[in-house]
Amino acid sequence: MKVNVVKLILALGFGAILGLLCYQIAGEEASRNLISFAVAGTSMFLSIGMLMGFEYENENRGVNIKTAGTLMATLLLVVNIVFSCFAYGVLAYVGVVGFLTLLDIALIYSMYKPKN
């Protein structure tokens, strides 16, 4: 697995832009907009960074990783937008998005891990 720094920086930009989208959608009461920005930006950067920022040696495995990662990134985007639109508890928001982000990273790692 090779790190592509330019694509990783692009993933950071995408994460920031999607975080700003959730910032605009979220209400301002109790700093929900700032929480949405931080949680959505971080989760989307990690998810998109795993998609774009790495190049995999095995092409078949790389395609599988990118397909699963795209599905998880789409799910994370939808969940972030839903939580930003409605007034849910902050801990529930952070917990659900954090769990999905860790699930995404674990899925990609398990697909990348070389088989013995």
Secondary structure, 3 states (H helix, E strand, C coil): CEECHHHHHHHHHHHHHHHHHHHHHCCCHHHHHHHHHHHHHHHHHHHHHHHHCEECCCHHHHHHHHHHHHHHHHHHHHHHHHHHHCCCCHHHHHHHHHHHHHHHHHHHHHHHCCCC
